[in-house]
Amino acid sequence: QGQLDQKIQAEYVRRFVRYDDLLNNVKAKLHNDVSNYVICTWFNHWTTVLIEEHISTHPKVIPTIKNIKGIDIFFDGQPFDLKVTYLPRDYNPIYAVENPKELAIWMYENQGAQRFGADNRLFVVLLDKENPERSWELKRDFAFVFQKIDNFFDEETVSKNDEIVFTFGKRTYTAVTKVLIVTK
């Protein structure tokens, strides 16, 4: 929402002085930009919903019945906020796979202030190692992603080793985090 608003402000509202120029450019280009944004956002939302619903059906997972802020599931007795995401731009894929805890710390420390949370998190990170820009395509390969998720929950437990310490806004926080990097 913020990026689209910034784009509209920069490329239309503040750029065109003449009303006719604004209307012509809105008709010629903005409709396509908004359509692309809506389609991408829709895809991202519903594929995330399906992935989260699949996770909640695993026998070792207890989903929350009510909408509790910061808690989507309980796994191994611990509450977790689920985050289905991609590797951050310019983050080294090899380093991420070899150091998932460091990736989790980076994600906590670089979250936006408006969305800040120090809750326990379970990150499902989708990554196409050959072409990270195409990682979003993994979201539509449900059989592959669901198998990786099932394997993860079958094998993993929560332990003291999953505790991380991170800094945000000059304060230090502790959280329990798990990271599943789904790679192709």
N, CA, C and O of each residue as an XYZ file, in Angstrom:
736
protein
N       0.829     -1.187      0.000
C       0.000      0.000      0.000
C       0.872      1.249      0.000
O       0.613      2.175     -0.768
N       1.888      1.292      0.837
C       2.762      2.447      0.904
C       3.534      2.675     -0.377
O       3.694      3.816     -0.809
N       4.026      1.586     -1.003
C       4.794      1.722     -2.239
C       3.925      2.239     -3.371
O       4.356      3.086     -4.153
N       2.708      1.736     -3.462
C       1.809      2.186     -4.521
C       1.476      3.656     -4.337
O       1.460      4.419     -5.304
N       1.209      4.056     -3.103
C       0.909      5.456     -2.827
C       2.101      6.343     -3.185
O       1.928      7.405     -3.783
N       3.297      5.914     -2.825
C       4.502      6.685     -3.160
C       4.665      6.810     -4.669
O       5.020      7.874     -5.175
N       4.405      5.721     -5.384
C       4.512      5.729     -6.844
C       3.509      6.712     -7.450
O       3.859      7.490     -8.338
N       2.277      6.677     -6.976
C       1.245      7.585     -7.492
C       1.622      9.029     -7.196
O       1.483      9.900     -8.054
N       2.099      9.282     -5.985
C       2.506     10.644     -5.629
C       3.648     11.135     -6.526
O       3.600     12.245     -7.056
N       4.672     10.295     -6.688
C       5.863     10.703     -7.441
C       5.620     10.782     -8.943
O       6.077     11.720     -9.597
N       4.902      9.803     -9.494
C       4.783      9.719    -10.951
C       3.539     10.389    -11.527
O       3.430     10.549    -12.743
N       2.603     10.781    -10.667
C       1.377     11.401    -11.182
C       1.039     12.697    -10.454
O       1.027     13.762    -11.072
N       0.767     12.630     -9.166
C       0.278     13.788     -8.419
C       1.265     14.946     -8.477
O       0.863     16.080     -8.740
N       2.522     14.693     -8.242
C       3.516     15.772     -8.172
C       4.214     16.036     -9.507
O       4.943     17.018     -9.646
N       3.993     15.177    -10.466
C       4.698     15.303    -11.740
C       3.937     16.153    -12.755
O       4.534     16.976    -13.449
N       2.622     15.956    -12.842
C       1.846     16.632    -13.882
C       1.190     17.895    -13.346
O       0.466     17.874    -12.351
N       1.463     18.986    -14.034
C       0.888     20.275    -13.660
C      -0.472     20.449    -14.332
O      -1.413     20.975    -13.738
N      -0.553     20.000    -15.572
C      -1.799     20.154    -16.343
C      -2.728     18.969    -16.095
O      -2.311     17.812    -16.133
N      -3.987     19.284    -15.843
C      -5.004     18.277    -15.556
C      -5.153     17.288    -16.706
O      -5.259     16.085    -16.468
N      -5.164     17.770    -17.946
C      -5.315     16.882    -19.107
C      -4.147     15.898    -19.208
O      -4.344     14.727    -19.534
N      -2.939     16.373    -18.930
C      -1.777     15.478    -18.944
C      -1.920     14.387    -17.873
O      -1.608     13.220    -18.111
N      -2.393     14.791    -16.703
C      -2.613     13.823    -15.633
C      -3.616     12.760    -16.069
O      -3.347     11.566    -15.934
N      -4.765     13.177    -16.589
C      -5.799     12.224    -17.013
C      -5.291     11.276    -18.092
O      -5.525     10.069    -18.026
N      -4.597     11.823    -19.083
C      -4.072     10.982    -20.164
C      -3.092      9.933    -19.637
O      -3.130      8.778    -20.064
N      -2.228     10.326    -18.723
C      -1.250      9.383    -18.180
C      -1.886      8.364    -17.235
O      -1.460      7.210    -17.183
N      -2.888      8.783    -16.503
C      -3.604      7.836    -15.645
C      -4.261      6.771    -16.509
O      -4.167      5.581    -16.210
N      -4.920      7.190    -17.572
C      -5.592      6.239    -18.469
C      -4.582      5.337    -19.174
O      -4.823      4.141    -19.344
N      -3.452      5.911    -19.584
C      -2.471      5.157    -20.369
C      -1.661      4.169    -19.525
O      -1.332      3.081    -19.998
N      -1.337      4.535    -18.285
C      -0.376      3.724    -17.543
C      -0.819      3.300    -16.143
O      -0.583      2.161    -15.742
N      -1.448      4.188    -15.408
C      -1.750      3.892    -14.006
C      -2.669      2.685    -13.854
O      -2.502      1.892    -12.927
N      -3.627      2.540    -14.747
C      -4.534      1.392    -14.669
C      -3.742      0.078    -14.686
O      -4.018     -0.826    -13.898
N      -2.767     -0.023    -15.578
C      -1.944     -1.241    -15.651
C      -1.102     -1.430    -14.392
O      -0.970     -2.544    -13.886
N      -0.532     -0.329    -13.889
C       0.277     -0.422    -12.671
C      -0.562     -0.904    -11.490
O      -0.135     -1.776    -10.733
N      -1.750     -0.336    -11.337
C      -2.624     -0.726    -10.231
C      -3.098     -2.166    -10.419
O      -3.146     -2.937     -9.460
N      -3.443     -2.523    -11.643
C      -3.882     -3.899    -11.914
C      -2.786     -4.894    -11.551
O      -3.057     -5.906    -10.905
N      -1.555     -4.616    -11.961
C      -0.434     -5.508    -11.638
C      -0.226     -5.612    -10.128
O       0.007     -6.698     -9.599
N      -0.311     -4.480     -9.447
C      -0.149     -4.468     -7.995
C      -1.232     -5.315     -7.324
O      -0.941     -6.125     -6.444
N      -2.475     -5.122     -7.747
C      -3.596     -5.860     -7.148
C      -3.449     -7.360     -7.404
O      -3.664     -8.162     -6.496
N      -3.093     -7.741     -8.607
C      -2.943     -9.164     -8.940
C      -1.807     -9.794     -8.131
O      -1.963    -10.892     -7.596
N      -0.674     -9.109     -8.041
C       0.462     -9.638     -7.262
C       0.108     -9.756     -5.781
O       0.439    -10.750     -5.134
N      -0.564     -8.743     -5.253
C      -0.951     -8.760     -3.849
C      -1.966     -9.863     -3.575
O      -1.886    -10.553     -2.559
N      -2.917    -10.026     -4.483
C      -3.922    -11.086     -4.360
C      -3.240    -12.455     -4.351
O      -3.526    -13.289     -3.492
N      -2.338    -12.683     -5.309
C      -1.614    -13.958     -5.401
C      -0.844    -14.231     -4.115
O      -0.906    -15.327     -3.559
N      -0.126    -13.227     -3.655
C       0.689    -13.371     -2.460
C      -0.183    -13.690     -1.242
O       0.153    -14.566     -0.445
N      -1.288    -12.986     -1.105
C      -2.179    -13.196      0.037
C      -2.742    -14.618      0.060
O      -2.641    -15.312      1.072
N      -3.335    -15.049     -1.056
C      -4.035    -16.335     -1.062
C      -3.092    -17.531     -1.046
O      -3.432    -18.569     -0.478
N      -1.922    -17.411     -1.651
C      -0.970    -18.524     -1.552
C      -0.435    -18.629     -0.123
O      -0.199    -19.731      0.372
N      -0.245    -17.494      0.534
C       0.170    -17.511      1.937
C      -0.911    -18.152      2.806
O      -0.603    -18.952      3.690
N      -2.165    -17.808      2.561
C      -3.276    -18.407      3.311
C      -3.259    -19.927      3.158
O      -3.411    -20.652      4.141
N      -3.074    -20.409      1.934
C      -3.060    -21.856      1.698
C      -1.883    -22.537      2.397
O      -2.033    -23.623      2.957
N      -0.724    -21.902      2.363
C       0.451    -22.461      3.039
C       0.218    -22.493      4.552
O       0.516    -23.493      5.204
N      -0.312    -21.408      5.107
C      -0.578    -21.364      6.545
C      -1.638    -22.389      6.945
O      -1.529    -23.016      7.999
N      -2.658    -22.561      6.111
C      -3.683    -23.567      6.405
C      -3.087    -24.977      6.378
O      -3.443    -25.821      7.201
N      -2.187    -25.226      5.435
C      -1.539    -26.541      5.389
C      -0.725    -26.779      6.663
O      -0.790    -27.856      7.256
N       0.032    -25.781      7.071
C       0.833    -25.910      8.293
C      -0.067    -26.250      9.477
O       0.282    -27.089     10.308
N      -1.219    -25.602      9.553
C      -2.101    -25.806     10.708
C      -2.715    -27.205     10.753
O      -3.284    -27.593     11.774
N      -2.607    -27.970      9.656
C      -3.152    -29.332      9.650
C      -2.135    -30.385     10.084
O      -2.490    -31.551     10.258
N      -0.881    -29.988     10.260
C       0.139    -30.961     10.654
C      -0.152    -31.461     12.071
O      -0.539    -30.673     12.934
N       0.029    -32.759     12.318
C      -0.289    -33.327     13.637
C       0.499    -32.722     14.803
O       0.029    -32.755     15.940
N       1.692    -32.168     14.541
C       2.494    -31.582     15.621
C       2.200    -30.093     15.823
O       2.850    -29.431     16.632
N       1.222    -29.576     15.086
C       0.878    -28.156     15.147
C      -0.531    -28.004     15.706
O      -1.442    -28.747     15.341
N      -0.694    -27.035     16.592
C      -2.026    -26.679     17.087
C      -2.310    -25.258     16.611
O      -1.634    -24.321     17.035
N      -3.302    -25.085     15.737
C      -3.627    -23.731     15.281
C      -4.391    -22.971     16.366
O      -5.055    -23.575     17.209
N      -4.292    -21.661     16.336
C      -5.102    -20.873     17.263
C      -6.530    -20.849     16.740
O      -6.761    -20.776     15.533
N      -7.470    -20.910     17.651
C      -8.877    -20.893     17.254
C      -9.323    -19.462     16.992
O     -10.019    -19.186     16.015
N      -8.918    -18.563     17.869
C      -9.256    -17.150     17.696
C      -8.051    -16.427     17.111
O      -6.922    -16.917     17.152
N      -8.323    -15.269     16.576
C      -7.257    -14.444     16.031
C      -6.516    -13.777     17.193
O      -7.015    -12.816     17.778
N      -5.344    -14.280     17.522
C      -4.535    -13.745     18.612
C      -3.338    -13.036     17.990
O      -2.579    -13.635     17.228
N      -3.174    -11.758     18.318
C      -2.072    -10.991     17.735
C      -0.733    -11.639     18.073
O      -0.407    -11.859     19.240
N       0.030    -11.937     17.033
C       1.368    -12.483     17.218
C       1.423    -13.984     17.420
O       2.504    -14.540     17.613
N       0.269    -14.657     17.379
C       0.270    -16.118     17.535
C      -0.661    -16.727     16.493
O      -1.868    -16.484     16.501
N      -0.080    -17.520     15.600
C      -0.871    -18.244     14.598
C      -0.999    -19.720     14.945
O      -2.033    -20.344     14.707
N       0.079    -20.269     15.516
C       0.107    -21.705     15.825
C       0.887    -21.944     17.108
O       1.614    -21.078     17.593
N       0.711    -23.150     17.640
C       1.575    -23.662     18.694
C       2.292    -24.869     18.106
O       1.673    -25.752     17.513
N       3.601    -24.889     18.281
C       4.413    -26.006     17.807
C       5.343    -26.407     18.942
O       6.080    -25.578     19.476
N       5.304    -27.661     19.298
C       6.148    -28.188     20.364
C       5.960    -27.376     21.655
O       6.911    -27.129     22.396
N       4.720    -26.972     21.898
C       4.382    -26.245     23.116
C       4.676    -24.760     23.097
O       4.408    -24.068     24.079
N       5.220    -24.257     22.007
C       5.578    -22.839     21.915
C       4.648    -22.108     20.947
O       4.285    -22.656     19.905
N       4.258    -20.867     21.286
C       3.462    -20.075     20.346
C       4.362    -19.475     19.265
O       5.490    -19.065     19.538
N       3.847    -19.431     18.035
C       4.600    -18.850     16.923
C       3.692    -18.001     16.044
O       2.525    -18.318     15.817
N       4.267    -16.927     15.569
C       3.666    -16.105     14.527
C       4.263    -16.612     13.214
O       5.482    -16.601     13.046
N       3.418    -17.053     12.289
C       3.906    -17.565     10.998
C       4.213    -16.413     10.054
O       3.435    -15.466      9.943
N       5.343    -16.499      9.379
C       5.715    -15.513      8.366
C       6.170    -16.265      7.121
O       7.231    -16.889      7.122
N       5.378    -16.208      6.072
C       5.757    -16.790      4.784
C       6.341    -15.641      3.975
O       5.668    -14.641      3.727
N       7.594    -15.790      3.568
C       8.282    -14.659      2.957
C       9.336    -15.147      1.966
O       9.444    -16.337      1.673
N      10.096    -14.199      1.470
C      11.186    -14.477      0.537
C      12.483    -13.976      1.150
O      12.476    -13.211      2.114
N      13.587    -14.415      0.582
C      14.883    -13.927      1.028
C      14.958    -12.431      0.723
O      14.610    -12.012     -0.381
N      15.405    -11.625      1.681
C      15.508    -10.189      1.411
C      16.436     -9.905      0.224
O      17.416    -10.614     -0.004
N      16.105     -8.866     -0.513
C      16.918     -8.459     -1.658
C      18.359     -8.215     -1.196
O      18.585     -7.601     -0.154
N      19.307     -8.690     -1.960
C      20.739     -8.534     -1.696
C      21.246     -9.357     -0.503
O      22.404     -9.213     -0.111
N      20.404    -10.209      0.074
C      20.874    -11.100      1.138
C      21.483    -12.320      0.460
O      20.878    -12.889     -0.448
N      22.655    -12.720      0.885
C      23.380    -13.815      0.250
C      22.646    -15.143      0.460
O      22.498    -15.587      1.598
N      22.181    -15.786     -0.626
C      21.421    -17.037     -0.489
C      22.211    -18.164      0.173
O      21.661    -18.916      0.977
N      23.479    -18.286     -0.155
C      24.301    -19.353      0.424
C      24.451    -19.131      1.926
O      24.321    -20.064      2.719
N      24.726    -17.884      2.306
C      24.861    -17.549      3.725
C      23.550    -17.815      4.466
O      23.562    -18.311      5.593
N      22.433    -17.489      3.841
C      21.123    -17.700      4.470
C      20.874    -19.179      4.747
O      20.438    -19.547      5.838
N      21.151    -20.017      3.765
C      20.916    -21.459      3.917
C      21.830    -22.041      4.995
O      21.415    -22.904      5.769
N      23.072    -21.566      5.042
C      24.031    -22.082      6.015
C      23.851    -21.484      7.410
O      24.283    -22.074      8.400
N      23.210    -20.305      7.488
C      23.063    -19.591      8.764
C      21.633    -19.075      8.940
O      21.420    -17.863      8.983
N      20.667    -19.960      9.041
C      19.274    -19.505      9.117
C      18.969    -18.649     10.347
O      18.096    -17.782     10.300
N      19.682    -18.888     11.438
C      19.469    -18.075     12.641
C      19.863    -16.619     12.393
O      19.191    -15.698     12.856
N      20.947    -16.424     11.667
C      21.385    -15.062     11.329
C      20.354    -14.377     10.432
O      20.103    -13.179     10.562
N      19.767    -15.145      9.530
C      18.701    -14.603      8.683
C      17.522    -14.162      9.547
O      16.961    -13.088      9.328
N      17.148    -14.974     10.514
C      16.036    -14.616     11.406
C      16.338    -13.326     12.162
O      15.478    -12.452     12.267
N      17.544    -13.206     12.683
C      17.931    -11.979     13.393
C      17.827    -10.789     12.451
O      17.306     -9.740     12.830
N      18.319    -10.944     11.225
C      18.248     -9.866     10.233
C      16.789     -9.468      9.989
O      16.470     -8.282      9.908
N      15.910    -10.464      9.874
C      14.492    -10.180      9.605
C      13.854     -9.417     10.766
O      13.083     -8.482     10.545
N      14.166     -9.804     11.982
C      13.636     -9.070     13.134
C      14.177     -7.643     13.159
O      13.422     -6.691     13.359
N      15.476     -7.501     12.959
C      16.098     -6.182     13.096
C      15.762     -5.239     11.954
O      15.904     -4.024     12.095
N      15.324     -5.773     10.838
C      15.036     -4.935      9.673
C      13.554     -4.855      9.341
O      13.189     -4.414      8.251
N      12.698     -5.274     10.261
C      11.263     -5.129     10.030
C      10.895     -3.656     10.176
O      11.579     -2.905     10.872
N       9.837     -3.258      9.533
C       9.388     -1.874      9.630
C       8.860     -1.562     11.018
O       8.321     -2.434     11.699
N       9.018     -0.316     11.432
C       8.559      0.104     12.757
C       7.055     -0.103     12.923
O       6.591     -0.445     14.010
N       6.290      0.104     11.843
C       4.835     -0.059     11.916
C       4.440     -1.508     12.149
O       3.396     -1.777     12.744
N       5.258     -2.441     11.688
C       4.924     -3.863     11.814
C       5.775     -4.548     12.873
O       5.842     -5.777     12.915
N       6.429     -3.763     13.731
C       7.344     -4.352     14.698
C       6.642     -5.356     15.599
O       5.508     -5.155     16.035
N       7.351     -6.432     15.857
C       6.899     -7.429     16.809
C       8.097     -8.233     17.276
O       8.990     -8.545     16.490
N       8.113     -8.565     18.550
C       9.189     -9.383     19.105
C       8.667    -10.770     19.459
O       9.276    -11.494     20.245
N       7.530    -11.128     18.868
C       6.916    -12.425     19.134
C       7.784    -13.546     18.573
O       8.601    -13.327     17.679
N       7.595    -14.743     19.110
C       8.239    -15.915     18.515
C       7.758    -16.019     17.076
O       6.582    -15.793     16.790
N       8.654    -16.355     16.184
C       8.265    -16.460     14.779
C       8.776    -17.740     14.153
O       9.847    -18.248     14.485
N       7.965    -18.241     13.230
C       8.367    -19.342     12.380
C       8.374    -18.785     10.962
O       7.325    -18.508     10.381
N       9.573    -18.627     10.423
C       9.732    -18.092      9.073
C       9.763    -19.235      8.069
O      10.564    -20.161      8.197
N       8.894    -19.168      7.077
C       8.962    -20.059      5.922
C       9.469    -19.178      4.789
O       8.736    -18.339      4.266
N      10.727    -19.378      4.417
C      11.387    -18.538      3.419
C      11.474    -19.319      2.116
O      12.070    -20.396      2.067
N      10.883    -18.779      1.072
C      10.905    -19.426     -0.238
C      12.068    -18.858     -1.036
O      12.210    -17.642     -1.161
N      12.905    -19.748     -1.580
C      14.119    -19.294     -2.254
C      14.444    -20.149     -3.466
O      14.658    -21.356     -3.352
N      14.477    -19.516     -4.614
C      15.027    -20.127     -5.819
C      16.494    -19.710     -5.847
O      16.810    -18.565     -6.168
N      17.389    -20.637     -5.512
C      18.812    -20.302     -5.391
C      19.430    -19.853     -6.709
O      20.338    -19.023     -6.719
N      18.945    -20.394     -7.814
C      19.492    -20.023     -9.121
C      19.031    -18.634     -9.560
O      19.776    -17.899    -10.208
N      17.805    -18.286     -9.201
C      17.234    -17.011     -9.624
C      16.314    -16.481     -8.515
O      15.097    -16.653     -8.589
N      16.891    -15.837     -7.485
C      16.095    -15.388     -6.339
C      14.891    -14.509     -6.704
O      13.888    -14.508     -5.990
N      14.986    -13.763     -7.810
C      13.865    -12.906     -8.214
C      12.632    -13.725     -8.587
O      11.518    -13.201     -8.611
N      12.828    -14.987     -8.871
C      11.711    -15.852     -9.263
C      11.246    -16.754     -8.110
O      10.507    -17.715     -8.326
N      11.677    -16.443     -6.914
C      11.300    -17.250     -5.747
C       9.793    -17.303     -5.550
O       9.270    -18.289     -5.031
N       9.097    -16.262     -5.954
C       7.634    -16.222     -5.805
C       6.965    -17.394     -6.521
O       5.876    -17.823     -6.140
N       7.626    -17.908     -7.563
C       7.038    -19.014     -8.321
C       6.944    -20.296     -7.489
O       6.125    -21.167     -7.781
N       7.775    -20.411     -6.462
C       7.694    -21.579     -5.583
C       6.335    -21.645     -4.886
O       5.851    -22.730     -4.564
N       5.727    -20.489     -4.657
C       4.449    -20.458     -3.945
C       3.350    -21.212     -4.676
O       2.386    -21.660     -4.055
N       3.483    -21.355     -5.967
C       2.427    -22.057     -6.701
C       2.718    -23.554     -6.849
O       1.887    -24.301     -7.367
N       3.887    -23.986     -6.397
C       4.227    -25.409     -6.428
C       3.865    -26.012     -5.071
O       4.732    -26.354     -4.267
N       2.564    -26.128     -4.848
C       2.077    -26.538     -3.535
C       2.592    -27.909     -3.110
O       2.960    -28.089     -1.949
N       2.626    -28.869     -4.013
C       3.077    -30.216     -3.647
C       4.504    -30.161     -3.097
O       4.804    -30.782     -2.078
N       5.370    -29.427     -3.767
C       6.767    -29.298     -3.343
C       6.863    -28.588     -1.993
O       7.519    -29.079     -1.074
N       6.216    -27.443     -1.879
C       6.286    -26.650     -0.646
C       5.668    -27.419      0.521
O       6.238    -27.451      1.612
N       4.514    -28.035      0.302
C       3.856    -28.774      1.375
C       4.713    -29.946      1.854
O       4.751    -30.233      3.051
N       5.395    -30.619      0.940
C       6.271    -31.729      1.331
C       7.417    -31.230      2.205
O       7.757    -31.859      3.206
N       8.012    -30.102      1.828
C       9.101    -29.518      2.627
C       8.597    -29.119      4.016
O       9.282    -29.326      5.017
N       7.397    -28.548      4.065
C       6.801    -28.157      5.343
C       6.561    -29.388      6.214
O       6.906    -29.396      7.395
N       5.969    -30.424      5.627
C       5.696    -31.648      6.388
C       6.984    -32.270      6.922
O       7.040    -32.689      8.078
N       8.015    -32.332      6.085
C       9.310    -32.872      6.527
C       9.871    -32.060      7.692
O      10.386    -32.619      8.660
N       9.766    -30.740      7.587
C      10.262    -29.844      8.631
C       9.580    -30.148      9.965
O      10.250    -30.352     10.977
N       8.263    -30.178      9.963
C       7.540    -30.412     11.217
C       7.712    -31.838     11.729
O       7.686    -32.065     12.939
N       7.886    -32.797     10.831
C       8.137    -34.177     11.253
C       9.460    -34.295     12.014
O       9.568    -35.067     12.966
N      10.464    -33.525     11.587
C      11.823    -33.674     12.114
C      12.188    -32.685     13.217
O      13.022    -33.000     14.065
N      11.593    -31.517     13.226
C      12.022    -30.444     14.127
C      11.362    -30.514     15.500
O      10.273    -31.064     15.668
N      12.059    -29.940     16.468
C      11.518    -29.673     17.800
C      11.982    -28.271     18.181
O      12.832    -27.685     17.510
N      11.424    -27.746     19.249
C      11.840    -26.436     19.744
C      12.762    -26.662     20.934
O      12.460    -27.446     21.833
N      13.895    -25.958     20.923
C      14.853    -26.106     22.022
C      15.455    -24.748     22.369
O      15.168    -23.743     21.720
N      16.279    -24.736     23.382
C      16.983    -23.514     23.806
C      17.824    -22.956     22.653
O      18.056    -21.749     22.590
N      18.278    -23.813     21.749
C      19.084    -23.368     20.603
C      18.300    -22.480     19.641
O      18.896    -21.797     18.808
N      16.985    -22.480     19.745
C      16.158    -21.672     18.851
C      15.950    -20.253     19.369
O      15.276    -19.446     18.729
N      16.523    -19.954     20.517
C      16.392    -18.621     21.092
C      17.376    -17.677     20.410
O      18.544    -18.013     20.211
N      16.889    -16.498     20.056
C      17.759    -15.480     19.458
C      17.641    -14.188     20.260
O      16.658    -13.951     20.962
N      18.666    -13.370     20.132
C      18.677    -12.045     20.735
C      18.875    -11.067     19.593
O      19.771    -11.236     18.766
N      18.027    -10.033     19.553
C      18.143     -9.044     18.487
C      17.885     -7.652     19.040
O      17.331     -7.483     20.126
N      18.299     -6.667     18.267
C      18.142     -5.273     18.665
C      17.212     -4.573     17.688
O      17.306     -4.750     16.474
N      16.315     -3.775     18.245
C      15.421     -2.967     17.414
C      15.135     -1.676     18.177
O      14.705     -1.694     19.330
N      15.386     -0.556     17.500
C      15.121      0.737     18.133
C      15.861      0.925     19.443
O      15.289      1.424     20.412
N      17.117      0.535     19.485
C      18.000      0.698     20.644
C      17.602     -0.160     21.844
O      18.096      0.048     22.952
N      16.708     -1.124     21.621
C      16.331     -2.056     22.685
C      16.706     -3.467     22.268
O      16.751     -3.784     21.080
N      16.973     -4.304     23.248
C      17.330     -5.697     22.992
C      16.147     -6.589     23.345
O      15.486     -6.404     24.367
N      15.899     -7.561     22.472
C      14.771     -8.475     22.642
C      15.264     -9.915     22.515
O      16.305    -10.186     21.916
N      14.495    -10.818     23.088
C      14.751    -12.252     22.961
C      13.490    -12.898     22.415
O      12.382    -12.571     22.838
N      13.661    -13.811     21.482
C      12.522    -14.536     20.906
C      12.970    -15.949     20.557
O      14.159    -16.232     20.408
N      11.998    -16.809     20.435
C      12.242    -18.161     19.931
C      11.857    -18.136     18.463
O      10.775    -17.673     18.101
N      12.743    -18.633     17.627
C      12.458    -18.592     16.191
C      12.891    -19.887     15.515
O      13.888    -20.508     15.883
N      12.117    -20.261     14.531
C      12.449    -21.400     13.669
C      12.443    -20.864     12.241
O      11.650    -19.989     11.894
N      13.337    -21.403     11.427
C      13.425    -20.978     10.034
C      13.410    -22.210      9.141
O      14.235    -23.112      9.281
N      12.465    -22.224      8.232
C      12.421    -23.247      7.182
C      12.688    -22.532      5.870
O      11.893    -21.699      5.435
N      13.808    -22.859      5.243
C      14.109    -22.282      3.934
C      13.770    -23.339      2.893
O      14.417    -24.383      2.809
N      12.748    -23.048      2.107
C      12.306    -23.949      1.042
C      13.051    -23.537     -0.215
O      12.818    -22.456     -0.756
N      13.952    -24.403     -0.682
C      14.790    -24.048     -1.831
C      14.579    -25.000     -2.985
O      14.217    -26.165     -2.821
N      14.822    -24.449     -4.158
C      14.851    -25.249     -5.376
C      16.118    -24.924     -6.104
O      16.375    -25.478     -7.173
